[in-house]
Amino acid sequence: MPASHATIETASASRYLQQLCKHWSHKFAVEFTPEHGVIPFDATRLCTLDAWPQQLALRIEAADDATLARTQGVVIEHLKRFAFREDFGEVGWSKA
């Protein structure tokens, strides 16, 4: 399964992790703590989040590269909506 990861510099990593997880928890079997979250979008797409004091780490796994790219866009779009006071710029994803 293709996977990618990104790290975002922010002092609000835990808050954003929890917002993302709560947002999707009404549709998916999301599990999270203030420091770690897992969003299983479906059987072929998974997003894992880890909050550090100054960073939010994201990892996405998907069935294929097209689905991986689409899921990256959806997660970042939602994150940027929640973090509208911060400018993350272009988020760089790396293949895992």
N, C-alpha and C positions, 0 to 999 in steps of 0.2 A: 504494500500500500504506500503510495507516495506521501511524503510528509514535509512540512516546512515549519520554520520557526522565525519569530521576530521578537525583538526586545525594544520596549518603549521607555524612554526616560521620563519619569513622572513621580512626584512626591505623593500622588493620590492613587497609587497602584491598587491597594486593597479596596478602596472605595469603588474603583472602576471594575475590578474583578467581581465584586459583589453585585454591582448594578447589572453587569452583563449576565451573570448567572441568574439573578432574580427575574430579569426580563424574559429569559427563555425557559424558566422553570414551569411556567403554566402550559408549555407545549411538550417539553422533553423531561426526562428523568435526570435532572441536573443535581449534582452533588457539589457542595462547596463549603469552605471555611473562609475566614478572612485572608488566608494565605494561599489557598489552593482551590481550584475549581475544575470540574469536568462537565462539558456540555456534549452529550451524545445526540447529535442532530438526527442521526438515523444509523442503521447498521453499517453504513459505509463512510460516515463522516463524524469526526470527533475533534473537539477543541479542548485543549488543556491550558489552564492559566495558572501562573504562579506570581504572587506579589512579593516583592522585596521592598525595603525602605525607599529606594529611589528608582525602581524599575518594575515594569509589568512584562513578564515573559509569556508569550503565546506560542502554542504548538498546535498545528492542524494536521490531521491525517484524513485522507480521502481515497476513494476507490481509484481515481485516475487524475491526471494532471489538470484537465478542464474543471472537474469538480473541486479540486484543491484550490485552483485560482479563484473560482466563483465563491467558495466558502471564505477564503482570505478577504475578499472584497466585502462580503456581508458582515463579517466580524469587525473589520476596521471601520466600516460605515457606521455601525452601531456604536462602537467605541468613540468615534469622533463626535457623534451626536450627544453622548453622555458627557464628554469632555470638551464641550464647545468653548470653554474659557481658555483652553490650552491649544497651542498649535503644534501638532506632532510632525507637521510637514509630510513628506513622502515616507511611508513606512516601508522599510526594506525587509523583504522575506528572503530567507536562505533555505535551500533544500536541506533536509535533515538526512 
